[in-house]
Amino acid sequence: MKKRLFLFYLVILFGTGLFAQKAASAWKGKKSAIVLTYDDALNVHLDKVVPLLDSLKFRGTFYLSGYFPGCRDRISDWRKAAGRGHELGNHTLFHPCLGDGQGREWVKGERKMENYSIQRMSEEIKMNNILLNAIDGKTKRTFAYPCGDTRIHDSAYLDIKDFVAARGTKPRPVNIMQIDLSDISCTSIMNQSGTQLINLVKQIMTEGGLLVFLFHGVGGEHAINVSEEAHRELVYFLKQHENEILIAPMVEVAEYIKGYQGTHK
């Protein structure tokens, strides 16, 4: 009986160690990967988030809709942010969303995705790419589905060939080989404490996967908000553990995932 128990624990220990080794090797020798993303081109992103990330030598991904005031009124500031390594991602030109469901009463008329055609959406996305290229001079970037809505009249509207990857809302896989680059999962943040945000990081470090944070307001300016203090606690925790976590903009992490999947089939 003792011999069987010994062999059982030996298998458990060996298997756990092997999993940790595989997880570490999947992310350039680190335990996991984390991407910090921020939606809707808010002033607070430029005034509070970018300076904090810059101070710690972190780079985030900011999904811009060109029509929003925080984009069109501060193009020079976004250009400076891009120059410091932050990714300017495509979030469509006008941020249309499905508007007929519960909780979507705020989506009005021409901004309802139900009133869009695939062609109209495609043209809008391409125009936003042209705008972003004029700001940062880049041709490679990622896309974020507004409101997580991926379909118009039951048809997928995104031509993924225009992007390295797209951020969506599917359930998060642990294994890097299972990540769908056309619909990368994310964790939307609203009112969590610093401790809760840090616990999400600790969990992903144990699992060995990818965690994409989705922020809107940071210290205000949006109904979906997290306090500036909680956000700062998270980022400082990441700094303390940057030797264990791959932290980079979405476009870089997505390109790495694509390369990894291509060589580990």
C-alpha positions in Angstrom: 0.0 0.0 0.0 2.8 2.4 0.9 4.6 1.6 -2.3 1.5 2.4 -4.3 1.0 5.7 -2.5 4.7 6.5 -3.2 4.3 5.8 -6.9 1.0 7.8 -7.0 2.7 10.9 -5.4 5.7 10.5 -7.7 3.4 10.6 -10.8 1.6 13.7 -9.5 4.9 15.5 -8.7 6.4 14.5 -12.1 3.3 15.5 -14.0 3.0 18.9 -12.2 6.6 19.6 -12.9 6.3 18.6 -16.5 3.2 20.9 -16.9 5.0 23.8 -15.4 8.0 23.2 -17.6 5.8 23.1 -20.8 3.9 26.3 -19.6 7.2 28.1 -19.0 8.6 27.2 -22.4 5.5 28.3 -24.2 6.0 31.9 -23.2 9.7 32.5 -23.9 10.6 30.7 -20.7 8.2 32.6 -18.5 5.2 31.3 -16.6 2.4 33.1 -18.5 1.6 36.1 -20.7 -0.4 39.2 -20.0 -1.6 42.0 -22.3 -3.0 45.3 -21.0 -5.6 46.7 -23.3 -7.6 49.9 -23.0 -10.7 50.7 -25.1 -12.4 53.8 -26.6 -9.5 56.3 -26.8 -10.2 58.0 -23.5 -8.4 61.1 -22.2 -7.7 59.3 -19.0 -5.6 56.8 -21.0 -3.3 59.5 -22.2 -3.3 61.5 -19.0 -3.0 58.7 -16.4 -2.4 55.3 -18.0 0.3 56.0 -20.5 2.5 58.0 -18.1 2.3 55.2 -15.5 3.2 52.5 -18.1 6.0 54.6 -19.4 7.4 55.1 -15.9 7.7 51.3 -15.5 8.8 50.6 -19.1 5.6 48.7 -19.9 3.7 49.0 -23.2 0.0 48.6 -23.6 -2.6 48.3 -26.4 -5.1 51.1 -26.9 -8.1 50.4 -29.1 -9.1 53.6 -30.8 -12.3 54.5 -32.6 -11.4 57.5 -34.8 -14.8 59.3 -34.3 -14.4 59.5 -30.5 -13.3 62.9 -29.2 -10.4 61.4 -27.2 -8.9 60.2 -30.5 -9.7 63.0 -33.0 -8.8 65.8 -30.5 -5.5 64.3 -29.3 -3.9 62.8 -32.4 -0.5 64.3 -31.6 -0.6 62.7 -28.1 -1.5 59.3 -29.5 1.3 59.6 -32.0 3.7 60.3 -29.1 2.4 57.2 -27.2 2.9 55.0 -30.3 6.4 56.4 -30.6 7.1 55.0 -27.1 6.0 51.5 -28.2 2.3 51.4 -27.3 0.1 49.7 -29.8 -2.8 51.7 -31.4 -5.4 49.1 -32.2 -8.4 49.3 -34.5 -11.8 49.6 -32.7 -13.8 50.6 -35.8 -14.4 54.2 -36.8 -17.8 54.7 -35.1 -17.9 51.8 -32.6 -21.2 50.2 -33.7 -22.8 47.5 -31.5 -25.8 45.3 -31.5 -28.5 47.3 -29.9 -31.6 45.2 -29.7 -30.7 43.2 -26.6 -31.2 43.9 -23.0 -28.8 46.5 -21.6 -28.1 47.9 -25.0 -30.6 50.8 -24.9 -27.7 53.2 -25.2 -27.0 52.0 -28.8 -28.9 54.4 -31.0 -30.1 54.4 -34.6 -27.2 54.5 -37.1 -24.8 53.1 -34.5 -26.8 49.9 -34.3 -25.0 47.0 -35.9 -28.4 45.6 -36.9 -28.5 48.5 -39.4 -25.1 47.7 -40.9 -24.1 45.6 -43.9 -20.9 43.6 -44.0 -19.6 46.0 -46.7 -20.3 49.1 -44.6 -18.6 47.6 -41.6 -15.6 46.5 -43.7 -15.2 49.9 -45.2 -15.4 51.5 -41.7 -12.7 49.2 -40.3 -10.5 49.9 -43.3 -10.9 53.7 -42.9 -10.0 53.5 -39.3 -6.8 51.5 -40.3 -6.0 54.4 -42.7 -6.4 56.9 -39.8 -4.3 54.9 -37.5 -1.6 54.5 -40.1 -1.5 58.2 -40.5 -1.0 58.6 -36.7 1.6 55.9 -36.1 2.9 54.9 -39.5 2.4 51.2 -38.8 0.7 48.6 -41.0 0.6 45.8 -38.4 -2.0 46.0 -35.6 -4.8 44.1 -33.9 -8.5 44.6 -33.8 -11.0 44.7 -30.9 -14.7 43.8 -31.6 -16.9 46.7 -30.3 -19.0 45.4 -27.4 -17.6 41.9 -28.2 -20.0 41.6 -31.1 -18.5 39.6 -33.9 -21.4 39.1 -36.3 -23.8 41.1 -38.5 -27.0 39.2 -39.4 -25.4 35.9 -38.3 -22.3 36.5 -40.5 -18.8 37.2 -39.3 -17.8 40.7 -40.5 -14.1 40.8 -39.9 -11.5 40.1 -42.5 -8.8 38.8 -40.2 -6.3 39.0 -43.0 -6.2 42.8 -42.3 -4.9 42.2 -38.8 -2.4 40.1 -36.8 -5.2 39.1 -34.5 -8.5 40.2 -33.0 -9.6 40.5 -29.4 -13.0 38.9 -28.6 -14.9 37.3 -25.8 -14.7 33.5 -26.2 -13.9 31.4 -23.1 -10.1 31.5 -22.3 -8.1 28.4 -23.2 -5.1 27.5 -21.0 -3.1 25.9 -23.8 -1.3 28.3 -26.1 -2.1 25.9 -29.0 -5.8 26.4 -28.5 -5.8 30.2 -28.7 -7.9 31.5 -31.6 -6.2 34.5 -33.1 -9.4 35.7 -34.7 -11.2 35.8 -31.3 -8.7 36.1 -28.4 -10.5 36.1 -25.1 -10.2 38.9 -22.6 -11.3 39.7 -19.0 -13.3 42.8 -18.8 -12.6 44.9 -15.7 -15.2 46.9 -13.8 -14.8 48.0 -10.2 -12.4 45.3 -9.1 -10.0 46.1 -6.3 -6.3 45.9 -6.7 -6.2 42.7 -4.8 -8.8 41.1 -7.1 -6.8 42.2 -10.2 -3.6 40.8 -8.7 -5.4 37.5 -7.9 -6.2 37.2 -11.6 -2.6 37.5 -12.4 -1.6 34.9 -9.7 -4.1 32.5 -11.2 -2.8 32.8 -14.7 0.7 32.4 -13.5 -0.3 29.0 -12.0 -2.2 28.0 -15.1 0.5 29.0 -17.5 -1.8 30.7 -20.1 -2.6 34.1 -21.5 -4.6 36.8 -19.7 -5.8 39.9 -21.6 -7.1 42.7 -19.4 -9.8 44.9 -20.9 -10.0 48.3 -19.3 -12.2 51.2 -20.2 -12.2 54.0 -17.6 -9.3 54.2 -15.2 -10.2 56.6 -12.5 -13.2 57.9 -14.3 -14.5 59.0 -17.8 -16.5 55.8 -18.5 -19.3 53.9 -16.9 -17.1 50.7 -17.0 -14.5 51.9 -14.7 -11.8 50.8 -12.3 -10.1 53.0 -9.7 -6.8 54.5 -10.5 -5.4 53.0 -7.3 -6.5 49.5 -8.2 -5.0 49.8 -11.6 -1.7 51.1 -10.2 -1.6 48.2 -7.7 -1.9 45.8 -10.6 0.7 47.4 -12.7 3.2 47.6 -9.8 2.6 43.9 -9.1 3.4 43.1 -12.7 6.6 45.1 -12.4 7.6 43.0 -9.4 7.1 39.8 -11.4 8.1 40.9 -14.9 10.9 38.2 -14.9 8.1 35.6 -14.6 5.5 37.0 -17.0 5.7 37.9 -20.7 4.1 41.4 -20.8 3.8 43.1 -24.2 1.3 44.8 -26.6 -1.3 42.5 -28.2 0.3 42.7 -31.6 3.6 41.3 -30.3 2.0 38.6 -28.2 -0.3 37.6 -31.1 2.7 37.4 -33.5 4.5 35.2 -31.0 1.5 32.9 -30.6 1.2 32.6 -34.4 4.8 31.6 -34.7 4.6 29.2 -31.8 1.5 27.5 -33.1 3.2 27.2 -36.5 6.2 25.4 -35.2 4.5 23.1 -32.7 1.8 21.5 -34.8 
